[in-house]
């Protein structure tokens, strides 16, 4: 389907996921997921770490389970069935993709889902490899690993099962590559060729242009033991084929993708560094996206221009580069296409798994964009900014016009991981995925070797529909959601727990792997796989047990606005947490939003009684009556969403003493229209600074 210029202006305003009539009822689509993926070449990693890739599966409603798909032999002439890209629980039901996906593993009492039906099929090969699976293929037994990020693109297609001409989407393509490839080059070529032959469709194909085009393209970060590649794909202009390109990450470099194509200038004659479909230029010209002879940037020709909201994409890429190579001093602010940023950058020092995990846990801490230091984070600095929704009658246009800073660590991440692919290690221990469920800054990255016979039980069970104490995801979610309300106090406790587990694993990793290889030498692959399977399962279960205990600890220590920090004493003396000064000033604790203690002190010392000035002016009596009515109305409705209130403005939070002590920040919004037009300077509110507490 050719991109319509009439859609351009709606495309310019796409920001964060908006749950707003995205698809007709009954469709298989879900809320858009906007993920971040990082790609680290082996030469950019610390000694012995190998190449790494990551994926934050930032999806509000996705199946968070980890699965193991076993290797298989297939009879000549067999066909491989193709399924649709279902991301919600259960993402697949059947007997041919491992024990996690069998129907008997479905949680009873939720819904009677049927076995997943095939949408089509392609010829099968004689032998397929085993791999770890999530919403996309993650890592196979030969150390091929992938991360994913949905990207905005200007061409989209409709799947065959919904009346279109395209059979394949990214999750199935990634799984086919896991089953058939040992190298990143093989994965690039295979996924690209299949998409060109059978057609490619994006994650969303119904709904408004903003959503459809915002999910029309895909990027995959692909590692093997020796090379790292960035892969981009979208539909062609016929809706029945595809356009794709891949670029190699130079040794010693790191690359990142965050919902926008990052491959720019290409040279398909340079086969050492580029791969791609032969139709790239023809499709661009036919679709009216490019004129022959003009400068060609894949990202700018096929990618979506997000206009003033391009920081949603570019800021995350900048953050990865700035953390890995601060010496470059790349600008945090750039144009919509990030022309200031190269495709990849050389790292300042070799990166470890811990370094890359820290990137995934990032919310711009220590920068001007730190979401834990912004008013929207509340008095205790919660870095999360929940998805938009049309509350208070807000329209879709209103929602997408605004923005919060988009962090790498996101509250709605279903899972994330860091993979290792190491040429210095045999495949049986070299293929390793550090897997964490829930938001990255509140999870633990648990080691899972790709050669385990079964993934840890506590990582492969559970669903969003029902709390399950046997599931690691629910333990992380319970702690993360409780801790968020006291975030500035609890994040240090969470990090201590993360280090407790992860540092121990990093320290013992070589010993674990050496023992696995020793067992392999004496007992063969089966014995070594058994050892690795048991060890990984024990680690996951240990985390689950201690994380539920951690929740009990946090609930006992932080509650009711206090911190119970001294419990082994004869008498207790809880510490009151109260609120930081900046927040008190913002919400009007000292009389009106923006007022300081000094303002209140001057008023209380009688320097000027502005309450009399208010009462004596006739034009204010009407305003005061309206204010009283507004206050009464306010108390009869749920509190407003304080994140939608404007910046600190000279508006009062009380009138006269007859109105009683009013200290609610939400009142600012209720009376803004009445008082805001009367007083333009703060002295008019000094008389209301004597609110008792």
N, C-alpha and C positions, 0 to 999 in steps of 0.2 A: 504494500500500500504506500503510495507516494505521500510524503509529508505535505500538508496543506499550509500555505503561508498564513491562511486565516487563523491557524491554531497558534501562531507564533507568540502572540501576546499572552495567551493563557499559559504557554510553556515557560515564559519568562518568570513566572511567579511561583514555580514549584519550590517548596521548602522542605518541611518535614512531613512524616506520614500523617495523612488526614483521614480519619475514619468518617467518610462522608459519602454514602451512596457510591461506593467504588465499583460495584458490579451488581447486576440483577440478582434477585433472590434465587438461590439454587445453583449458582455457578460454583465452580471449584476454586475460585480465587479467594485470596485472603488479604488482610491488610498489607500494604507494601512493606517490604523489608529493605532497609538501606544499610548495607554492610560495609565494613572496612577490611581490607586485606593488605598485608605487608609481605614483601618478598626480599629475602636476604640471600645473596649469593654466598657460596662456601668461602670465598675469599674475603667476605665482609664479616665473617663469624670468627669468634675466638678459636684458638687451636682445638681441634678435635670435635667441635660442635657440629660442623657440616652446614649445608644449606638449610634454610628455614623458610617456612611460609606460615601465614596466620589467616584466621577468618573469625570475625565477630558476627555471628548469625543474628543480626539485630531485628528480631521478628517478634511482634507482640503475641502472635497466636500459633507459633510453630511447635511441632513435635520436638522436644528437647532430647530425646533418647539417642544414645550411641549404639550402633549395631555392628556386628561382624558378618559380612557376606563371605561364605566359604569359596574356595577354589572348586572348579567343577570340570569334568570331562563331558563332552557333548557328542552325540552320534553324528556322523556325516549327514549333511542335509538339514540339520536342525535349524530352527528359527528362534531368534531372541525376541521376546515380546517387549513392546514399548509401552510404558505407562505414562500417564499425565503427571504434571509437576505438583502433586498434592504436598503441601508443607505442614498442614495441621495434623494433629493426632487422629488416627494412626496414618502415618505417611504411606504405609504399604501393608497389605495383608496377603500372605501367601506362603507356600511351603518351599519356594525355590530361592530365597534370599537369606537363609539363616534362621536360627531359632527365635531371635527377637521379634521377627515379623509374622510368626505363625498365629493363626486365629485364636488358639488357646491362651496366648499371652495378652489378649485384649482385656482391659479392665472391665469386669462385669458391672452391669447396672448403669452404664453410661448411654450406650446406643448400640443397636445391633447392626454394625457395619458388615457389609458383604466383602467377600474376597475381591481384591483389586482386579479390575478387568483390564485387559490389554486394549490399547487404542490402535495398535498396528504391530508390525513385526519387521525385522530385518534379518538377513542371514546370520547365523551363529558361527562361531569358530570352534575348533575342536577342544580347546582348553582355555578356561578363563581363570584369572588370578583372584586370590582372596584380597579383601580390603575392608578397612573401617569405613562405616557409612553413617551419614547424618542426613540433613536435607540435601546434601551433595556428597559425592564421593570425597573421602578425606585423605587416606593413604593406603597404598597397597603393599603386598608382601615384598615387592622389589624396590621399595622406598620411593616410588612415585607419589607425590603429595600435591594437594591443591587447596587453594583458598578461593573465595568468590566475592564479587561485589556487583550488584545490579547497577546498570548505568543508563542514563537517559540517552535516547537515540531517536533519530528523525524518520526511521522507517520501521514499521511494525507489521506483524502478520497475525492471522487467526489460525488456531489449531484445526486439524482435520475433524476432530470430534465435535467441533462447534461450527461446522460448515465451511471451514477454511481449507488451506492447501499445505499446511506445515505439520510435520509429525513430531519433531524433536524440540525439546527445550533443554535448558542448561543442566538441570539435575540429572536427567537421563544421559545426556552426552558425557558428563563427568564420570558417571558410573561405567559407561561402556569403555571409556578410556582407562579406568582403573582395572577393568577386567582384561584388557587386551594389550596394554602398553607397559614397558619398563622405563621409558625415557620421556622427558618433556617434549622433545621433538616429535616423537610418535604420537603423543597425546594431542599436540597442536594439529598435526596433519589429519589424524583420525577424526577428531571432533569437527574440524573444519570441513573435511570432505563429506562426512555424513550429513552435516547441516546443509551443504550446497545441494546434495543429492535429494534429501528427503524434506527439506524445508525447516526453518528455525522460527520459533515464536517465543516471545518474551514472557515474563512472569505475569503480566496483566495484559489482556487484549480487549476488555470491555470497560465501559465507563467514559469519563470525560477525557479530553485530549491530554490534560495535565498528567493524569495518572497513567494512561496507556503509554504515552511517549516517555514518561519518566521511568518506566520499567521495561522498555523495549529492547535494551541492549544488555550485554553481560560482559564481565571481565573475570578471567581466572588467573590466579597466580600459581605457577606450576614449577615444581622442583623435582629433580631427580638427584642422583648421587654426585653429579658433576656440573649440571647446568641449571639455570633459573630463567624462566620465561614469563612474560606477560602476554596474555591472550585476550583479544577483543572480538566480539561477534554481534551481529544484528541481522535482521531479515534483509532481503534485497527488495527491489521495488516491485517485484511481481507477487510477493507474499508466498512464494512457493520454493524459495531457495535461501541463500544466505550470503553475507559478506563477512570475511574475517581477516584478521591480521595478528601476528605475534612478533614480539621483539625480545631479544635476549638481554638479560641484565648483565652488564660487564662484571667480571670478577672484582671483588672489593667494593661493589656498589650495593645499595639498597633502593628499592622502589616501593611505591604504595599506590593504591587505588581506592577511591572513596565515593562511588556512585557517579563518577564521570570518567570518560575515556582519558587516558594519559599518554597513549602512543600518538605522537605528532607526525613529524616528517618520517617518511618510510622509503626504503630502497630495497625492493624485492630482488634485485640483482645481487645484493649483498646477502648471500644465503647463510653466511656465518652468524648474522645478527638479525635477520628478518625472515619471516615466512608469511604467506597470505594467499588468499584466493585470487585467481586470475581476473576476476570480474570487478575488482575494486573501483577502478577508474570509470569503466563503462557504466556501472550502476550509479555512481555519483553524478555522471553527466546526464544519463537518462532521467534521473529523478530531479534534475534541476538544482542539485546541491553544489555543483562545481562546474566551472567552465574550463575546458582544456587550455593549457597554457598558464593558468593561474597557479599561485602557490598552493600546494596541497598539504594539509595537515589532517590526518585521519580524525583526530579529536574534533577539530573545528568543522570539518565537512559533514561527518556523520553524527557527532555528538550533539547534545541538547544544550542550548544557551540558557542558563538559569538566571541571567540578568543580575539584579542587585542581591539575589539570594545565592550567588555562586560560592559564597563563603561556606555554605553547607558542605560543599565538596572540597574546595581548595584549602580550607583551614586545616583539615585533618591531614592532608598530604604535607602541608607545610610543617605541621607538628611532628610528624614522623621524621622528616628530613632534618628538622632543627634539633631533635633529640639525638639523632644518629650522627649528625655533622654540624654541631653548633658553630664550628669555625667558619662555615660558609656565610653565616649571618644572612640567610635568605629572608626576604621581607615577608612579614605575616600577611600583608595586604597586597593583592595582585589584581590583575584584570580577570574578566570572567573565564578566560581560557588558561589562566596561570602561565602566561608566556614567560614570566620571570623564573619559572621552575623548570629544571631539566627533567627528562624522563626518569633518571636515577641519579643518585649522588654517591660519591665515595665516602665511606664512614671514617670518623676520626679515630676510632679504635675498634678492635674486634668485638663483635656483639655476642653476648651469651643468651641462653634461653630466658634468663631472668630479665635481661635488658629488654628483650622483645616483649615479654609478658608485661613489663612495666609500661611499654608504649600502648598496649591494649587497655591498660587500666587508667589511662590518662584522661583527665578532664581539664587540661591546660593549667594545671597547678603551677603557681609561681609566675604566670604570665598575666597580661592585662585581660585575657579572655577567661580566666579561671572562674568556672561556674559555681564554685563553692564560695566565692567572694562577692557574688552579685546579689542585689536585693531579691531577685526571684528565687534565690536559694533559701530565703528565710533566715531567721536569727541564728540557726545552727548550721548553715552552709551546706544544705543538701545540693549536690551538683546535678541532680536529675531534673530534666524538664520534660514533663509528660507530653504525650501526643495531643495534637489539637483535636477539638471536637466542637460542634456547633452549639455550645451552651449559651444561655442568655440571648438567644435569637441571633447569634452571630452568623453571618453568611460565609460561604466557602471563600469568596473573594476577600473578606475581612481576615479570615484565618490565614490564608497563604500569603497575604501581604506582610504580615508580621513575622518575626523570627526570634528565636533564642539561639545562642551559640550551640552548634552541634559538636558534641564531644566524641572521642573515640570510644570511651567506655560509656555504654548506654544502658539505661534502666531496663529496657525491654529485650536485652540480649538473651536468646534462649540457650545458646552455648557459644563458646569460643575456644580456640586452640592455638598451639604453636607446634609445628611439626619439625622433626629433625630427619635429614637424609644424609647419611655419612658414608663416604667412600672408604673410610678407614675401618669400618666395621662390617662384619658379615650381615647379610640382610636380616637374619633372625633377631638380631639385637639392634641393628642400625636403623631400622624403621620404627620411629618412636613418635607418638603424639601426646602432647601435654594437653589434657582436655579439662575444661572448666565449664560448669553450667551456671546459668544466671549471669548477672552483670559482672563484667571482668573485675571491677575494683572490689567486688564482694565475694569472689569465688576463690577456689584453690585449684591450681592446674595440676591435675593428677596424671601420672605417667601411665600410658597404655601402649604396649608394644603391638605393632600391626600383626605380629605372628601369634597372638593369643588365640586359643581355640574358641573362647567365648569372652566377650567384653565383661567387665565387672557388672555384676547384677544390679548394684545400686545406681549405675549410670545408664542402665538400659530399661528402667522401669519408670512408671509414673506418667501422669498427664496433667495438663493445666486445669482440667475440669474438677479435680478433687485432690485435696491435700493428702499426701502419701508419705508417711514417716520412713518408709523404706527407700525413698528416692533421694539421692543427693541434691537434685535440683530444688526440691521443696525445703531441704535444710538450709541451703544457701538463700533461697527466697525469703524464708521466715526471718533469718538473721538480717539480711539486707534491708528488708522492708521495716523491721523494727528499728534497726540501727539508724536508718535514714532520718528519723525524727530528731535524733541527737547527734547528727553526723560529725560535727566538728570535734565531739568528744569520743565518739565510737570508732572513727576510721583508724585511729592509732591502734586500738584493740584488735580490729580486723587485720591490720597489717602484721601485727605481732603473730597472730594465728597463721596467717599465710606463710610467713617466714619460718615458723616452727616446722611446718610440713615440707615446704618446697626446698628450703636450705638443706634439710636433712637428705632429701632425695638427690639433690645436686651433688652433695658430698659423697653419697654412697653409690652414685650411678655407675661408675666404672666397676666397682666391686660386684654389683648386681649383675652386670653384663658379663663380666669375666666368669662368674659362677655359672651363668647360663650357658656360656660356651664350654665350660668344663663339663657340665652335665651332658651337653650335646656330644662331647667327645666320648663319654663313657656309655651314654644311654641312647644316643641318636636324637633326631629331631623331635620325636614324640615326647621324650623325657624333658628336653629343654623347653618345649612349648608348654608342657604341663607346669613346669616350674614358673615360667613367666606369667602364665595365666593365673596361677594361685597367688603369686606375689602382687600382681596388679589388683586383683580382687581384694586382697587384704588391705592394700593402701586405701582403696576407695571406701571400703567399709569402715576403716578406722577414721577417716575424715568424716563420714556421715555420723558416726557415733559421737565424736567430739564436737561436731558442729551443732548438733541438737543440744548438747550440754552447754555449748557456748551461748546459745539462745537463752537458756535458763539463767546463765551468769549475767548476761546483758540486761535481762528483764528484772533481775534482782538488784542490779547496780544502778541502772538509769530508769527512773520513773517519776511521774508526778512533779516534774520540774526540779528534781534533785538527783544527786549522785551519792549513793551509799558506798563511800570509799573506805570506811573504817568499820569493819565488822567484827574484828577480833579484839574488842575492847569491852570494858564493863558497861559503859553507857555509849550510846551512839550519838553522833553529831553529823547528820547528813549535810553535804555541801549543796547549797542552793545554786542552781545553774543560771537562773535569771536570763537576761538578754544583753547582747553587746551594745555599747554606747551608740554606734552608728545606726543600729536598728531602732533603738528607742527614739533617737532624734527623727528618724524617718517617719515613724508612725505617730508622732505627736505626744510622746510621754511627757515632755516639758511644755505642753500647751497647744502646740499646733505642729503639723508636719514641717520638719526642718528646724524647729526651735531647739536651742541648746540649754544646758543647765544655767548658763549665765543669763539667758533671756528670762528664764523663770525666776531666777534670783532677783533680778531687777524689778520684775513685776511684784514679787512678794514683799520687797522692801518699800513699796509704795512710790516708786519713782514716777509712775503714771498709772492711773486706774483706767485702763481702756475699756473695762466693762461698762462704766458710766457713759463713756463716749458712745458705746454701742446702744445702750438703753435709751439715751436721750435723743437720738436722731430718729425722726418720724419714719423716714424711709426704711429704717432697719426693723421697725416693729412688724411690718408685713413679712420681711425676710425671716424674722425670728419665728413667727407663726408657721411659716412654710417649713422652717427647719424642724420645729417640733413635730409637724406632721410627717416629715421625712424620717425623723428618728423613730416615730411610732411605727411607720411602715417598715422600717428596717428591722425592728424587733419582731415583726410578724412574718418575716420571710427568712429563708436560709441565708447565711452569710454569703456575700458575693465572693467571686474568685479574686482574691487579692492580687494575683499575678496579672490581672487585667487592668488594675488601677494604674494611673499615670505616675510619673516620677513625682518626687516630693514637691507639692505645690502649697502656696500660702492659703490653706483652708483650715478651719477650726475643727476640733473633735468634740467641742462642747459649746454651750452658749452661756447661760448663767447658772448660778448655784441651784436654782429651782429645778434644773434638768438632772441634777445628781451627777455622780461620778461616772464619766463615760471614758473608757480607756481602750475601747475596741478599735483596732486599726481599720476594720471594714467600714466604720462610720464615715471615714474620709470620703469614700465613694458615694455614700448615701446623701451627704449634704454638700457635695462639691458644687453642684449647680447653683445652690442658694447662696453660699458664702463666697464662693470663688470670685463672683463678679463684683463684690463689694469692696474687698480689701486687697490691695496689691502689695502691701508691705506688712511685715510681721508684727509691728507694734500694735496693730489692731487686735491681736489675740493675746496680748500679754495678760489681760485680765482673766484669762481662762487657764493660766498656768498653775493654779492652786488646786489642781485635782487631787483629792485624797487617795492614798494607796495603802 
